[in-house]
Amino acid sequence: MKQDMNKVIKWENLENGGQEQLTITQTNDEILFSSSLEYIENHTLFHIRYEVKTDLNWRTKEIYAENVTNGKNVYLHTNNKGEWMNNHGEVKELQGCIDIDISVTPFSNSLPINRCSWKENTPKNFNMVYISVPEMTFHKAEQSYTLIHCTDKEKVFKYESGNFESFIYTDESGMVTLYPNLFKKI
């Protein structure tokens, strides 16, 4: 994604209905990802907003996520040494996490995909800050990505976390185009 960093991406939520619009803006020293999304869960429409700041190598610096529907939010920032803080100080249970994963968006899968170099059929394991929406809670989660197939236009990854696994398709810039049964770029 290094060639065009000022753009808008939209996804459809295939599982729960709804859409997301993500705006990507690059400055001289960071990338800002701002999003607004709506989806339906248990007959309730949720409106979520989030902002993620990374350095130019896609290392997460901070995350602010807000459930506009119920007023709950999460704010975390890191020193890029695997130590995370919130407004109350260090969050020790997140020690060692580099990336974040927000449960209701395919965007956060693009963070490790763009941050790392990949070789086909070589898995990479990550400790992630997993943010559960709509509750706006977080915990450390182990995840694995394996590049399965790569062309000039598309990359296919196998994603695993706990008992869940799926394929994730990205475009040439590393942004998710299809997360089967969950999200599709529109």
DAFEN-V294460 format. One record per residue. RES is the residue in one letter. OMEGA is omega in whole degrees, -180 to 180 (none if undefined). D_FIRST is the distance of its C-alpha to the first C-alpha in whole Angstrom. Layout:
BEGIN
res;omega;d_first
RES;OMEGA;D_FIRST
RES;OMEGA;D_FIRST
END
This chain:
BEGIN
res;omega;d_first
M;-174;0
K;-175;4
Q;-176;6
D;-173;6
M;178;7
N;-176;10
K;179;10
V;177;13
I;179;12
K;175;16
W;172;17
E;175;21
N;-175;23
L;-176;25
E;-173;27
N;-176;28
G;180;27
G;-178;25
Q;176;22
E;172;19
Q;-178;17
L;175;14
T;-179;13
I;180;10
T;178;12
Q;172;11
T;179;14
N;-175;15
D;179;15
E;174;13
I;179;11
L;177;13
F;-179;13
S;-176;16
S;171;17
S;-179;21
L;175;22
E;176;25
Y;-178;27
I;175;30
E;-178;32
N;177;35
H;178;36
T;176;35
L;179;32
F;175;29
H;-176;27
I;172;25
R;174;22
Y;173;20
E;177;18
V;174;16
K;175;15
T;169;13
D;-177;13
L;176;11
N;176;10
W;174;10
R;-178;14
T;176;16
K;178;18
E;178;20
I;169;20
Y;178;22
A;-177;23
E;170;26
N;-177;28
V;-178;30
T;-177;32
N;176;34
G;179;33
K;180;32
N;177;29
V;171;27
Y;178;26
L;172;25
H;-175;23
T;176;23
N;-179;24
N;173;21
K;-179;24
G;177;24
E;-176;27
W;179;26
M;168;28
N;-178;29
N;-178;32
H;180;34
G;-176;33
E;177;32
V;-170;31
K;-178;32
E;178;31
L;-180;28
Q;177;28
G;180;26
C;177;23
I;-175;19
D;174;17
I;174;18
D;179;19
I;-168;20
S;-172;22
V;-179;22
T;173;18
P;-178;15
F;-172;13
S;173;14
N;180;14
S;-178;10
L;178;11
P;179;13
I;-179;11
N;-177;8
R;-172;10
C;169;12
S;-173;13
W;173;15
K;-176;18
E;175;19
N;176;22
T;-177;22
P;173;21
K;-179;20
N;-176;22
F;165;21
N;-175;23
M;165;21
V;-178;23
Y;-179;23
I;-179;24
S;179;27
V;18;27
P;-176;29
E;-177;31
M;173;28
T;-179;30
F;176;28
H;177;28
K;179;27
A;176;26
E;179;25
Q;179;22
S;176;21
Y;175;18
T;175;19
L;-177;17
I;-174;19
H;-178;18
C;172;15
T;177;15
D;-174;13
K;-172;12
E;171;12
K;178;13
V;179;16
F;167;17
K;-178;20
Y;178;20
E;174;23
S;-176;25
G;179;29
N;-177;30
F;172;27
E;-178;25
S;169;23
F;176;20
I;-179;17
Y;178;15
T;174;11
D;-178;9
E;180;7
S;178;4
G;177;6
M;-176;8
V;175;11
T;180;13
L;173;17
Y;-167;18
P;179;22
N;-179;25
L;-175;23
F;176;20
K;176;18
K;180;16
I;none;18
END
